[in-house]
Amino acid sequence: MKSTLEARRNFLLQAGGLAGAAWISAQWPAILAAAQHSHQAVKAKGSEAFEVLTPDQAKQIDAISSQIIPSDELPGAHEAGVVYFIDRALKTFASDTRPVYEKGLADVAKMTAELFPGVRTISDATPEQQQQIVAELMSEMNPRPGARRSTVAVNADFPQTIWIHTLWGFLLDPDAGANRDYVGWKVIGRDPAHSFSPPFGFYDQDYPGWQASSPETDKR
């Protein structure tokens, strides 16, 4: 029978689809640590300094991730503190993608200036402009003939990477640290309540947030 932690690894694989199971298993502790850091940073209401990103880069990443998972009647990537997850990821398990982010953000700035003259970066654009910029950025993963408006070519590694990191930061188990107030799971209809009936309690008794199921829970 699979443990809860193994199920969460599978959850990330299903949500992302870009990393292998062996890589997820090897990096799992660092991924959880990034999630915990994100959780604490958001609880601090943005008072914590970024470890890798400059303030300007953080604003740009927040703008992009907020278009990947936007805020509407439900919270989005911004409310979940995804930018903090990405910042810690770039210091730890995803440190090899730092050049991808640096070049990708520079290319997005060029794309923004070309599409909307006078707008310096995506974080300076209006929400409607940001939507157009990110739509074009994501089209780099599956380019369609005649669909481009910008002449700036962005390597597909960047949209793929920021997309998967945004999903992880948004949907990762909040008891592991990310996904503040369960906003990611609420959006997809995931019940955040933990109640384990035997034999699940035996496997998960040391997991943060574990609680034995009550008779009332068992009746549901």
Z-matrix of the N, CA and C atoms (Angstrom, degrees):
N
C 1 1.468
C 2 1.533 1 109.13
N 3 1.309 2 116.16 1 137.19
C 4 1.456 3 120.24 2 -176.72
C 5 1.526 4 111.30 3 -74.58
N 6 1.322 5 116.76 4 141.80
C 7 1.449 6 120.88 5 174.49
C 8 1.518 7 109.64 6 -78.83
N 9 1.326 8 115.90 7 166.75
C 10 1.462 9 120.11 8 178.83
C 11 1.522 10 111.48 9 -63.50
N 12 1.347 11 116.98 10 -39.68
C 13 1.457 12 119.08 11 180.00
C 14 1.520 13 111.18 12 -64.42
N 15 1.326 14 117.47 13 -38.29
C 16 1.455 15 119.67 14 177.28
C 17 1.520 16 110.24 15 -65.67
N 18 1.329 17 116.69 16 -37.85
C 19 1.460 18 120.10 17 177.78
C 20 1.517 19 111.14 18 -63.00
N 21 1.331 20 116.71 19 -35.23
C 22 1.460 21 119.37 20 179.70
C 23 1.525 22 110.98 21 -72.17
N 24 1.334 23 117.33 22 -33.49
C 25 1.466 24 118.86 23 173.30
C 26 1.532 25 109.87 24 -61.17
N 27 1.323 26 115.62 25 -44.38
C 28 1.465 27 119.39 26 179.35
C 29 1.520 28 110.86 27 -64.14
N 30 1.336 29 115.94 28 -34.42
C 31 1.460 30 120.19 29 178.17
C 32 1.523 31 110.57 30 -61.58
N 33 1.333 32 116.60 31 -43.53
C 34 1.456 33 119.68 32 178.55
C 35 1.519 34 111.55 33 -65.89
N 36 1.315 35 116.83 34 -38.39
C 37 1.462 36 119.81 35 177.49
C 38 1.521 37 111.20 36 -61.91
N 39 1.335 38 116.13 37 -43.88
C 40 1.461 39 120.15 38 179.90
C 41 1.523 40 110.99 39 -67.02
N 42 1.333 41 116.65 40 -37.55
C 43 1.459 42 120.17 41 -178.39
C 44 1.523 43 111.50 42 -72.69
N 45 1.328 44 116.56 43 -32.25
C 46 1.454 45 118.74 44 -175.42
C 47 1.500 46 114.62 45 -101.25
N 48 1.310 47 116.44 46 -56.92
C 49 1.440 48 120.48 47 178.14
C 50 1.518 49 114.84 48 77.26
N 51 1.349 50 118.97 49 3.09
C 52 1.463 51 120.55 50 -177.06
C 53 1.530 52 112.99 51 -107.68
N 54 1.321 53 117.23 52 -10.32
C 55 1.451 54 119.88 53 -177.94
C 56 1.521 55 109.80 54 -118.31
N 57 1.324 56 116.13 55 151.19
C 58 1.440 57 120.52 56 -179.24
C 59 1.516 58 112.20 57 -84.39
N 60 1.322 59 115.55 58 161.80
C 61 1.461 60 120.95 59 -178.73
C 62 1.525 61 111.50 60 -62.37
N 63 1.324 62 117.16 61 -38.95
C 64 1.463 63 119.78 62 -179.76
C 65 1.528 64 110.65 63 -63.57
N 66 1.331 65 116.65 64 -40.90
C 67 1.466 66 120.53 65 179.44
C 68 1.527 67 110.22 66 -65.20
N 69 1.336 68 116.70 67 -44.74
C 70 1.468 69 120.65 68 178.68
C 71 1.521 70 110.43 69 -58.03
N 72 1.321 71 117.29 70 -46.25
C 73 1.463 72 120.98 71 -179.06
C 74 1.523 73 111.37 72 -61.92
N 75 1.326 74 116.23 73 -42.15
C 76 1.463 75 119.91 74 -178.34
C 77 1.519 76 111.93 75 -68.10
N 78 1.315 77 116.88 76 -36.32
C 79 1.458 78 121.72 77 -174.67
C 80 1.525 79 113.41 78 -96.81
N 81 1.323 80 117.66 79 0.17
C 82 1.458 81 121.02 80 -173.70
C 83 1.532 82 113.48 81 -54.15
N 84 1.333 83 120.35 82 -47.32
C 85 1.470 84 118.75 83 179.14
C 86 1.526 85 112.72 84 -59.08
N 87 1.340 86 117.32 85 -40.14
C 88 1.462 87 120.35 86 179.50
C 89 1.519 88 111.52 87 -68.71
N 90 1.331 89 117.06 88 -35.08
C 91 1.467 90 120.62 89 177.70
C 92 1.523 91 109.87 90 -64.79
N 93 1.333 92 116.32 91 -43.79
C 94 1.466 93 119.99 92 177.93
C 95 1.522 94 111.28 93 -64.62
N 96 1.334 95 116.40 94 -38.17
C 97 1.462 96 119.57 95 178.62
C 98 1.525 97 110.81 96 -64.59
N 99 1.337 98 116.86 97 -38.33
C 100 1.463 99 120.22 98 177.15
C 101 1.518 100 110.39 99 -64.77
N 102 1.320 101 115.90 100 -38.44
C 103 1.457 102 119.94 101 178.22
C 104 1.525 103 111.28 102 -65.30
N 105 1.334 104 116.21 103 -42.06
C 106 1.465 105 119.70 104 178.29
C 107 1.521 106 111.07 105 -63.86
N 108 1.308 107 116.69 106 -41.63
C 109 1.466 108 120.71 107 177.05
C 110 1.525 109 110.65 108 -60.23
N 111 1.317 110 116.36 109 -44.15
C 112 1.459 111 121.06 110 178.46
C 113 1.525 112 110.88 111 -59.20
N 114 1.317 113 115.34 112 -44.52
C 115 1.465 114 120.57 113 -179.38
C 116 1.524 115 110.83 114 -60.20
N 117 1.326 116 116.80 115 -46.15
C 118 1.461 117 120.41 116 -178.50
C 119 1.526 118 111.49 117 -68.23
N 120 1.335 119 116.74 118 -37.13
C 121 1.462 120 119.83 119 -179.86
C 122 1.516 121 111.74 120 -64.86
N 123 1.329 122 116.06 121 -39.84
C 124 1.464 123 119.52 122 179.79
C 125 1.527 124 110.43 123 -70.37
N 126 1.324 125 116.71 124 -37.70
C 127 1.465 126 119.61 125 176.67
C 128 1.520 127 110.55 126 -61.51
N 129 1.328 128 116.39 127 -30.10
C 130 1.459 129 120.83 128 178.60
C 131 1.528 130 111.82 129 -79.75
N 132 1.334 131 116.08 130 2.41
C 133 1.470 132 123.27 131 176.06
C 134 1.525 133 112.29 132 57.58
N 135 1.330 134 114.79 133 43.54
C 136 1.455 135 119.79 134 173.51
C 137 1.508 136 115.36 135 79.49
N 138 1.327 137 118.26 136 9.24
C 139 1.464 138 119.83 137 -177.60
C 140 1.530 139 112.26 138 -80.81
N 141 1.340 140 117.73 139 -15.96
C 142 1.453 141 120.41 140 -179.94
C 143 1.523 142 110.73 141 -79.64
N 144 1.322 143 115.83 142 140.10
C 145 1.458 144 120.78 143 -179.71
C 146 1.520 145 110.23 144 -76.90
N 147 1.319 146 116.44 145 150.26
C 148 1.449 147 120.71 146 175.11
C 149 1.520 148 109.36 147 -74.86
N 150 1.332 149 116.08 148 146.24
C 151 1.462 150 121.50 149 -174.85
C 152 1.519 151 112.49 150 -91.90
N 153 1.310 152 118.03 151 -30.99
C 154 1.458 153 122.62 152 -177.70
C 155 1.527 154 110.99 153 -119.94
N 156 1.299 155 116.22 154 -47.26
C 157 1.459 156 121.49 155 -175.63
C 158 1.521 157 111.57 156 -73.80
N 159 1.313 158 116.13 157 144.22
C 160 1.455 159 120.33 158 167.92
C 161 1.528 160 107.67 159 -76.33
N 162 1.325 161 118.46 160 160.86
C 163 1.469 162 119.09 161 177.42
C 164 1.526 163 112.55 162 -55.58
N 165 1.334 164 117.16 163 -37.44
C 166 1.464 165 120.26 164 -179.96
C 167 1.519 166 110.79 165 -68.43
N 168 1.337 167 117.66 166 -42.75
C 169 1.457 168 120.68 167 177.70
C 170 1.529 169 110.81 168 -62.95
N 171 1.330 170 115.70 169 -40.06
C 172 1.464 171 119.43 170 179.57
C 173 1.524 172 111.24 171 -61.81
N 174 1.330 173 116.87 172 -40.56
C 175 1.468 174 120.33 173 178.06
C 176 1.526 175 111.08 174 -63.00
N 177 1.332 176 115.71 175 -40.15
C 178 1.458 177 119.28 176 -179.93
C 179 1.529 178 111.44 177 -66.93
N 180 1.334 179 116.25 178 -43.04
C 181 1.460 180 120.09 179 179.32
C 182 1.523 181 110.65 180 -66.00
N 183 1.317 182 116.44 181 -39.29
C 184 1.462 183 120.10 182 177.61
C 185 1.527 184 110.16 183 -62.18
N 186 1.341 185 116.66 184 -40.43
C 187 1.463 186 120.20 185 179.37
C 188 1.522 187 111.50 186 -65.34
N 189 1.338 188 116.67 187 -42.68
C 190 1.466 189 120.04 188 -179.38
C 191 1.518 190 111.14 189 -67.88
N 192 1.329 191 116.86 190 -48.72
C 193 1.467 192 119.71 191 -178.59
C 194 1.519 193 111.31 192 -64.49
N 195 1.330 194 117.21 193 -30.17
C 196 1.460 195 120.79 194 179.14
C 197 1.518 196 112.47 195 -72.72
N 198 1.330 197 116.93 196 -16.99
C 199 1.456 198 120.72 197 172.41
C 200 1.529 199 110.86 198 -90.32
N 201 1.318 200 117.31 199 -28.26
C 202 1.465 201 120.39 200 175.26
C 203 1.522 202 109.74 201 -66.69
N 204 1.335 203 116.03 202 -45.10
C 205 1.470 204 121.66 203 174.41
C 206 1.526 205 106.35 204 -127.69
N 207 1.323 206 117.03 205 88.09
C 208 1.463 207 120.42 206 -172.50
C 209 1.521 208 113.87 207 -75.28
N 210 1.310 209 114.89 208 162.01
C 211 1.457 210 122.40 209 174.19
C 212 1.522 211 108.31 210 -94.14
N 213 1.320 212 116.81 211 124.02
C 214 1.466 213 120.05 212 174.41
C 215 1.513 214 107.26 213 -134.06
N 216 1.345 215 117.86 214 -116.60
C 217 1.461 216 118.16 215 174.84
C 218 1.520 217 111.16 216 -75.19
N 219 1.326 218 116.06 217 -12.67
C 220 1.457 219 122.19 218 176.05
C 221 1.532 220 109.09 219 -120.90
N 222 1.332 221 117.88 220 154.30
C 223 1.467 222 120.40 221 179.00
C 224 1.519 223 111.49 222 -63.65
N 225 1.324 224 115.23 223 155.18
C 226 1.458 225 120.63 224 179.83
C 227 1.512 226 112.15 225 -121.72
N 228 1.340 227 115.52 226 -157.51
C 229 1.458 228 120.96 227 -177.15
C 230 1.529 229 112.17 228 -62.21
N 231 1.326 230 116.68 229 -34.22
C 232 1.471 231 119.30 230 179.99
C 233 1.520 232 110.71 231 -62.15
N 234 1.332 233 116.23 232 -48.12
C 235 1.465 234 119.96 233 -178.66
C 236 1.525 235 111.65 234 -66.36
N 237 1.324 236 117.30 235 -28.15
C 238 1.465 237 120.95 236 -179.88
C 239 1.520 238 112.95 237 -80.88
N 240 1.335 239 117.42 238 -5.70
C 241 1.459 240 120.46 239 178.71
C 242 1.517 241 113.88 240 71.27
N 243 1.329 242 116.76 241 32.99
C 244 1.461 243 121.27 242 -177.22
C 245 1.524 244 112.09 243 -57.96
N 246 1.330 245 118.07 244 -35.75
C 247 1.458 246 120.46 245 -177.43
C 248 1.530 247 111.26 246 -60.88
N 249 1.342 248 117.98 247 -32.27
C 250 1.458 249 120.63 248 178.15
C 251 1.526 250 111.31 249 -72.56
N 252 1.328 251 115.59 250 -35.91
C 253 1.461 252 120.01 251 175.50
C 254 1.530 253 109.95 252 -61.55
N 255 1.331 254 116.29 253 -45.79
C 256 1.458 255 120.87 254 -179.35
C 257 1.527 256 110.63 255 -64.65
N 258 1.320 257 117.05 256 -40.48
C 259 1.462 258 120.64 257 179.99
C 260 1.529 259 110.92 258 -59.42
N 261 1.336 260 116.85 259 -46.64
C 262 1.468 261 119.62 260 178.85
C 263 1.531 262 110.79 261 -69.97
N 264 1.325 263 117.76 262 -34.80
C 265 1.462 264 120.86 263 177.45
C 266 1.521 265 110.53 264 -59.77
N 267 1.330 266 116.60 265 -40.47
C 268 1.461 267 120.75 266 -178.85
C 269 1.529 268 112.11 267 -69.25
N 270 1.305 269 116.29 268 -18.34
C 271 1.466 270 120.21 269 176.98
C 272 1.521 271 111.15 270 -88.94
N 273 1.336 272 116.99 271 -23.95
C 274 1.461 273 120.40 272 -170.98
C 275 1.526 274 111.35 273 -121.47
N 276 1.320 275 117.37 274 -104.09
C 277 1.463 276 120.59 275 -168.56
C 278 1.528 277 114.00 276 -68.18
N 279 1.339 278 117.78 277 -20.74
C 280 1.465 279 120.68 278 179.87
C 281 1.522 280 111.57 279 -114.86
N 282 1.323 281 117.29 280 28.21
C 283 1.470 282 120.14 281 -177.34
C 284 1.528 283 112.01 282 -61.81
N 285 1.329 284 116.51 283 -26.95
C 286 1.465 285 119.19 284 -179.49
C 287 1.525 286 112.42 285 -71.11
N 288 1.331 287 117.37 286 -11.30
C 289 1.470 288 120.28 287 179.87
C 290 1.526 289 112.25 288 -94.63
N 291 1.326 290 117.56 289 3.45
C 292 1.468 291 119.06 290 179.78
C 293 1.522 292 112.44 291 -57.88
N 294 1.343 293 119.26 292 -44.25
C 295 1.470 294 118.21 293 176.53
C 296 1.528 295 112.54 294 -62.19
N 297 1.325 296 116.90 295 -32.07
C 298 1.465 297 120.54 296 178.39
C 299 1.528 298 109.85 297 -63.92
N 300 1.320 299 116.37 298 -43.06
C 301 1.463 300 120.65 299 178.70
C 302 1.526 301 111.06 300 -66.93
N 303 1.322 302 116.26 301 -44.71
C 304 1.469 303 119.42 302 -176.93
C 305 1.528 304 111.55 303 -61.31
N 306 1.329 305 116.07 304 -46.97
C 307 1.468 306 119.33 305 179.34
C 308 1.531 307 110.47 306 -70.43
N 309 1.327 308 116.04 307 -39.87
C 310 1.455 309 119.63 308 -179.21
C 311 1.519 310 112.54 309 -61.83
N 312 1.328 311 117.35 310 -43.82
C 313 1.463 312 120.49 311 179.11
C 314 1.524 313 111.01 312 -66.19
N 315 1.330 314 116.30 313 -37.67
C 316 1.472 315 119.33 314 177.06
C 317 1.525 316 110.54 315 -63.47
N 318 1.330 317 116.47 316 -41.01
C 319 1.460 318 120.49 317 178.98
C 320 1.527 319 111.41 318 -67.58
N 321 1.331 320 116.60 319 -38.44
C 322 1.467 321 119.75 320 178.74
C 323 1.525 322 110.13 321 -65.57
N 324 1.332 323 117.27 322 -35.72
C 325 1.467 324 120.44 323 176.88
C 326 1.526 325 110.24 324 -63.49
N 327 1.341 326 116.69 325 -41.91
C 328 1.464 327 120.33 326 177.58
C 329 1.534 328 110.58 327 -64.31
N 330 1.323 329 115.81 328 -42.61
C 331 1.460 330 120.67 329 178.74
C 332 1.526 331 110.71 330 -61.59
N 333 1.345 332 115.76 331 -42.41
C 334 1.462 333 120.92 332 -179.95
C 335 1.521 334 110.69 333 -61.76
N 336 1.332 335 116.37 334 -46.28
C 337 1.468 336 120.50 335 -179.13
C 338 1.519 337 111.54 336 -64.18
N 339 1.327 338 116.79 337 -33.71
C 340 1.456 339 119.91 338 179.86
C 341 1.524 340 111.70 339 -73.43
N 342 1.330 341 115.67 340 -43.17
C 343 1.464 342 119.36 341 -178.82
C 344 1.528 343 112.04 342 -72.82
N 345 1.336 344 115.51 343 -36.01
C 346 1.456 345 120.51 344 -175.71
C 347 1.532 346 109.03 345 -133.35
N 348 1.318 347 117.40 346 82.05
C 349 1.466 348 121.52 347 -177.74
C 350 1.533 349 111.49 348 -52.47
N 351 1.325 350 114.76 349 134.23
C 352 1.455 351 120.16 350 -179.40
C 353 1.516 352 113.44 351 96.77
N 354 1.338 353 117.20 352 -13.43
C 355 1.464 354 121.28 353 177.49
C 356 1.525 355 107.63 354 -96.07
N 357 1.329 356 116.57 355 119.61
C 358 1.472 357 120.81 356 -171.36
C 359 1.519 358 112.27 357 -74.05
N 360 1.318 359 118.29 358 -50.74
C 361 1.469 360 122.14 359 -179.57
C 362 1.519 361 108.93 360 -137.45
N 363 1.318 362 115.87 361 170.03
C 364 1.457 363 120.67 362 -179.40
C 365 1.529 364 111.88 363 -62.59
N 366 1.320 365 117.21 364 -30.30
C 367 1.466 366 119.71 365 179.73
C 368 1.531 367 111.66 366 -69.67
N 369 1.346 368 117.31 367 -18.79
C 370 1.459 369 121.30 368 177.15
C 371 1.527 370 112.22 369 -89.46
N 372 1.325 371 117.39 370 -8.63
C 373 1.466 372 121.70 371 -176.38
C 374 1.524 373 110.92 372 -80.90
N 375 1.321 374 115.47 373 161.86
C 376 1.460 375 120.57 374 175.13
C 377 1.531 376 108.44 375 -73.02
N 378 1.328 377 117.64 376 162.07
C 379 1.471 378 119.22 377 177.44
C 380 1.526 379 112.95 378 -55.67
N 381 1.321 380 116.90 379 -38.80
C 382 1.471 381 120.13 380 179.25
C 383 1.522 382 110.70 381 -66.09
N 384 1.333 383 116.91 382 -41.09
C 385 1.459 384 120.61 383 177.98
C 386 1.529 385 110.70 384 -66.44
N 387 1.337 386 116.50 385 -41.40
C 388 1.457 387 120.76 386 177.89
C 389 1.524 388 110.95 387 -58.89
N 390 1.301 389 116.00 388 -40.02
C 391 1.468 390 120.12 389 179.22
C 392 1.526 391 110.88 390 -61.40
N 393 1.310 392 116.67 391 -42.96
C 394 1.464 393 120.74 392 179.18
C 395 1.525 394 111.11 393 -66.17
N 396 1.333 395 116.13 394 -41.53
C 397 1.465 396 120.14 395 -178.61
C 398 1.525 397 110.40 396 -63.74
N 399 1.334 398 116.77 397 -46.93
C 400 1.461 399 119.93 398 -177.70
C 401 1.532 400 110.88 399 -69.45
N 402 1.321 401 117.15 400 -33.95
C 403 1.467 402 119.66 401 176.40
C 404 1.522 403 110.07 402 -60.86
N 405 1.322 404 116.57 403 -42.41
C 406 1.455 405 119.80 404 178.21
C 407 1.519 406 111.18 405 -69.95
N 408 1.340 407 116.80 406 -38.76
C 409 1.460 408 120.59 407 178.06
C 410 1.522 409 110.39 408 -59.99
N 411 1.324 410 117.13 409 -46.54
C 412 1.459 411 120.60 410 -178.20
C 413 1.519 412 111.92 411 -69.02
N 414 1.318 413 117.24 412 -23.11
C 415 1.459 414 119.74 413 177.87
C 416 1.516 415 111.55 414 -67.76
N 417 1.356 416 116.66 415 -16.40
C 418 1.459 417 120.30 416 177.98
C 419 1.526 418 111.39 417 -65.25
N 420 1.345 419 117.09 418 -23.00
C 421 1.458 420 119.82 419 179.05
C 422 1.529 421 110.79 420 -73.95
N 423 1.336 422 116.27 421 -31.27
C 424 1.455 423 121.91 422 178.35
C 425 1.525 424 108.45 423 -139.21
N 426 1.323 425 116.36 424 72.81
C 427 1.471 426 119.23 425 -175.68
C 428 1.525 427 112.16 426 -63.08
N 429 1.337 428 114.69 427 139.33
C 430 1.460 429 121.34 428 177.95
C 431 1.526 430 108.98 429 -115.30
N 432 1.327 431 117.59 430 132.57
C 433 1.468 432 120.50 431 -179.33
C 434 1.523 433 111.90 432 -56.13
N 435 1.331 434 115.53 433 130.67
C 436 1.460 435 120.39 434 176.57
C 437 1.508 436 115.25 435 80.91
N 438 1.351 437 117.83 436 1.26
C 439 1.467 438 119.57 437 -175.73
C 440 1.522 439 112.73 438 -90.91
N 441 1.339 440 118.33 439 -15.91
C 442 1.453 441 120.26 440 -174.52
C 443 1.523 442 112.38 441 -75.93
N 444 1.318 443 115.20 442 145.77
C 445 1.458 444 121.98 443 172.87
C 446 1.521 445 110.57 444 -113.27
N 447 1.333 446 117.06 445 -24.03
C 448 1.457 447 121.68 446 -178.75
C 449 1.521 448 109.71 447 -103.37
N 450 1.322 449 116.21 448 147.34
C 451 1.459 450 120.82 449 176.96
C 452 1.520 451 111.74 450 -89.25
N 453 1.339 452 117.35 451 -4.27
C 454 1.463 453 121.48 452 -179.43
C 455 1.520 454 109.23 453 -77.32
N 456 1.314 455 116.81 454 122.04
C 457 1.460 456 121.98 455 178.85
C 458 1.523 457 109.34 456 -93.01
N 459 1.328 458 116.14 457 121.71
C 460 1.460 459 121.64 458 178.06
C 461 1.519 460 108.00 459 -106.88
N 462 1.331 461 116.39 460 126.76
C 463 1.453 462 119.77 461 177.58
C 464 1.519 463 109.93 462 -58.30
N 465 1.327 464 117.01 463 135.53
C 466 1.466 465 121.40 464 -176.28
C 467 1.521 466 112.83 465 -61.98
N 468 1.349 467 117.90 466 -17.48
C 469 1.462 468 119.77 467 179.11
C 470 1.524 469 111.48 468 -59.89
N 471 1.327 470 117.50 469 -36.77
C 472 1.466 471 119.08 470 -176.78
C 473 1.525 472 112.70 471 -69.36
N 474 1.336 473 120.83 472 -54.40
C 475 1.460 474 118.28 473 178.33
C 476 1.523 475 113.17 474 -59.49
N 477 1.334 476 118.01 475 -36.32
C 478 1.457 477 120.22 476 177.48
C 479 1.518 478 111.26 477 -64.04
N 480 1.339 479 115.76 478 -43.14
C 481 1.460 480 120.24 479 -176.00
C 482 1.519 481 111.73 480 -69.23
N 483 1.324 482 117.87 481 -47.38
C 484 1.460 483 119.08 482 -178.14
C 485 1.527 484 110.70 483 -70.01
N 486 1.319 485 116.65 484 -28.50
C 487 1.471 486 119.98 485 176.86
C 488 1.524 487 110.71 486 -65.28
N 489 1.349 488 116.60 487 -49.23
C 490 1.459 489 119.28 488 -178.21
C 491 1.520 490 110.96 489 -67.80
N 492 1.327 491 118.81 490 -38.83
C 493 1.457 492 120.71 491 179.06
C 494 1.522 493 111.17 492 -66.37
N 495 1.318 494 117.01 493 -35.90
C 496 1.466 495 120.18 494 177.00
C 497 1.520 496 110.92 495 -64.80
N 498 1.324 497 117.02 496 -44.00
C 499 1.464 498 120.30 497 178.06
C 500 1.518 499 111.14 498 -61.64
N 501 1.320 500 117.04 499 -44.69
C 502 1.457 501 119.62 500 -179.74
C 503 1.522 502 111.41 501 -62.66
N 504 1.317 503 116.94 502 -47.98
C 505 1.457 504 119.87 503 -178.86
C 506 1.510 505 112.74 504 -63.38
N 507 1.335 506 116.36 505 -30.20
C 508 1.461 507 120.93 506 -177.31
C 509 1.520 508 112.55 507 -82.63
N 510 1.323 509 117.51 508 -38.51
C 511 1.455 510 121.05 509 -170.26
C 512 1.518 511 114.80 510 -104.35
N 513 1.329 512 117.79 511 -9.58
C 514 1.454 513 119.27 512 -177.67
C 515 1.520 514 110.70 513 -61.59
N 516 1.302 515 115.51 514 146.15
C 517 1.463 516 122.66 515 -177.95
C 518 1.522 517 111.82 516 -47.65
N 519 1.339 518 118.81 517 120.27
C 520 1.465 519 120.21 518 -179.64
C 521 1.514 520 113.39 519 -64.93
N 522 1.325 521 118.64 520 -25.70
C 523 1.454 522 119.82 521 175.99
C 524 1.522 523 110.77 522 -69.13
N 525 1.316 524 116.62 523 -16.30
C 526 1.458 525 120.18 524 173.68
C 527 1.511 526 110.77 525 -89.75
N 528 1.332 527 117.49 526 -7.50
C 529 1.445 528 119.85 527 172.71
C 530 1.503 529 116.21 528 130.04
N 531 1.313 530 120.26 529 -32.30
C 532 1.460 531 120.77 530 -175.75
C 533 1.514 532 111.01 531 -92.24
N 534 1.341 533 115.29 532 -174.58
C 535 1.456 534 120.20 533 170.28
C 536 1.536 535 110.64 534 62.01
N 537 1.325 536 116.40 535 61.84
C 538 1.459 537 122.47 536 -173.78
C 539 1.513 538 111.56 537 -53.27
N 540 1.330 539 116.13 538 133.71
C 541 1.460 540 123.37 539 179.73
C 542 1.525 541 112.24 540 56.50
N 543 1.329 542 116.77 541 25.00
C 544 1.465 543 122.37 542 177.09
C 545 1.524 544 112.86 543 62.14
N 546 1.339 545 118.39 544 25.39
C 547 1.465 546 118.72 545 -173.78
C 548 1.515 547 112.01 546 -60.67
N 549 1.342 548 117.46 547 -37.33
C 550 1.457 549 119.19 548 -179.69
C 551 1.510 550 112.35 549 -64.03
N 552 1.335 551 116.65 550 -45.51
C 553 1.457 552 119.78 551 -178.41
C 554 1.520 553 110.99 552 -70.50
N 555 1.321 554 117.95 553 -33.01
C 556 1.463 555 119.76 554 178.22
C 557 1.524 556 110.79 555 -63.18
N 558 1.350 557 115.37 556 -37.98
C 559 1.458 558 119.14 557 -179.82
C 560 1.520 559 111.12 558 -63.23
N 561 1.349 560 117.44 559 -40.64
C 562 1.466 561 119.78 560 -177.56
C 563 1.523 562 112.05 561 -92.51
N 564 1.353 563 116.95 562 6.17
C 565 1.453 564 120.12 563 175.86
C 566 1.511 565 114.49 564 80.06
N 567 1.339 566 117.77 565 19.37
C 568 1.462 567 122.09 566 -179.45
C 569 1.520 568 108.99 567 -82.60
N 570 1.329 569 117.14 568 128.78
C 571 1.451 570 121.53 569 178.16
C 572 1.518 571 108.95 570 -76.72
N 573 1.360 572 118.76 571 117.13
C 574 1.463 573 120.01 572 -176.55
C 575 1.519 574 114.30 573 -78.85
N 576 1.339 575 118.40 574 -7.11
C 577 1.459 576 120.67 575 -175.32
C 578 1.529 577 110.16 576 -67.97
N 579 1.323 578 116.10 577 135.13
C 580 1.457 579 121.72 578 176.48
C 581 1.522 580 108.90 579 -103.87
N 582 1.302 581 115.78 580 119.05
C 583 1.457 582 120.01 581 171.51
C 584 1.515 583 106.39 582 -148.26
N 585 1.323 584 116.53 583 114.50
C 586 1.450 585 121.47 584 -173.52
C 587 1.519 586 109.93 585 -109.16
N 588 1.307 587 115.84 586 122.76
C 589 1.454 588 120.60 587 173.39
C 590 1.521 589 108.24 588 -93.67
N 591 1.326 590 117.81 589 151.79
C 592 1.454 591 119.92 590 178.86
C 593 1.530 592 110.22 591 -55.00
N 594 1.349 593 119.27 592 140.73
C 595 1.472 594 125.82 593 7.32
C 596 1.518 595 114.10 594 -91.36
N 597 1.349 596 118.21 595 8.89
C 598 1.454 597 119.83 596 -175.03
C 599 1.523 598 112.04 597 -64.05
N 600 1.323 599 118.09 598 -36.04
C 601 1.460 600 120.41 599 -178.49
C 602 1.509 601 112.91 600 -60.01
N 603 1.329 602 116.79 601 -33.81
C 604 1.468 603 120.11 602 179.49
C 605 1.517 604 110.92 603 -63.06
N 606 1.340 605 116.35 604 -40.55
C 607 1.459 606 119.54 605 -178.02
C 608 1.528 607 112.16 606 -74.74
N 609 1.304 608 117.04 607 -29.42
C 610 1.457 609 120.67 608 -167.42
C 611 1.524 610 114.52 609 -111.65
N 612 1.323 611 118.20 610 12.29
C 613 1.446 612 119.30 611 -172.50
C 614 1.522 613 113.51 612 -65.34
N 615 1.335 614 118.12 613 -21.16
C 616 1.466 615 120.50 614 178.89
C 617 1.514 616 112.63 615 -98.49
N 618 1.320 617 116.47 616 3.21
C 619 1.470 618 119.64 617 -178.62
C 620 1.524 619 110.03 618 -78.89
N 621 1.362 620 119.59 619 134.62
C 622 1.469 621 121.56 620 178.97
C 623 1.530 622 110.75 621 -57.13
N 624 1.328 623 115.87 622 129.18
C 625 1.457 624 119.65 623 -179.54
C 626 1.509 625 113.22 624 94.65
N 627 1.368 626 116.48 625 -1.85
C 628 1.462 627 119.80 626 -178.70
C 629 1.508 628 110.11 627 -65.25
N 630 1.324 629 114.89 628 142.55
C 631 1.451 630 120.30 629 171.36
C 632 1.511 631 107.79 630 -151.23
N 633 1.293 632 115.54 631 144.11
C 634 1.452 633 118.88 632 176.74
C 635 1.512 634 109.63 633 -67.88
N 636 1.324 635 116.92 634 146.01
C 637 1.460 636 118.74 635 179.41
C 638 1.511 637 110.32 636 -73.22
N 639 1.318 638 115.15 637 142.27
C 640 1.456 639 120.96 638 179.96
C 641 1.521 640 110.09 639 -91.74
N 642 1.317 641 118.87 640 162.53
C 643 1.463 642 120.89 641 175.92
C 644 1.512 643 111.84 642 -56.29
N 645 1.366 644 116.51 643 -35.95
C 646 1.455 645 119.74 644 -179.63
C 647 1.525 646 110.29 645 -65.72
N 648 1.351 647 115.50 646 -38.36
C 649 1.463 648 119.84 647 178.92
C 650 1.515 649 111.41 648 -65.76
N 651 1.342 650 115.99 649 -40.52
C 652 1.446 651 120.16 650 -177.93
C 653 1.519 652 112.09 651 -64.55
N 654 1.339 653 116.86 652 -26.08
C 655 1.457 654 121.28 653 -178.29
C 656 1.499 655 111.94 654 -75.89
N 657 1.402 656 117.05 655 -19.79
C 658 1.455 657 119.95 656 -174.97
C 659 1.514 658 111.07 657 -74.49
